Amino acid sequence: MTSFQELVERWMAGETLHGVEYGLNELVEVLAGTHAGERGCVVAPVEFEPEPVFVVELTTGTDVEVVQSLLRAVG
């Protein structure tokens, strides 16, 4: 079984992982919750299972954790 750290390293290197829609520095918009409508860049994965969760650095400079299903690619 692949460890979380190994998956993070592969993701950081730009490898496409099964079920993971966003890559490092990808511009996204938050679709729901406190930060709905805000945009930012994906900076790190927090977990991959059962659903990917990412740290998103918002344009305001705030870092938030958002599940993949509540993100949309911008651009």
PyMOL commands that set and color helices and strands:
alter all, ss='L'
color gray80, all
select helices_A, chain A and resi 4-12+68-70
alter helices_A, ss='H'
color red, helices_A
select strands_A, chain A and resi 27-30+39-47+53-58+63-67+71-73
alter strands_A, ss='S'
color yellow, strands_A
deselect
rebuild
show_as cartoon
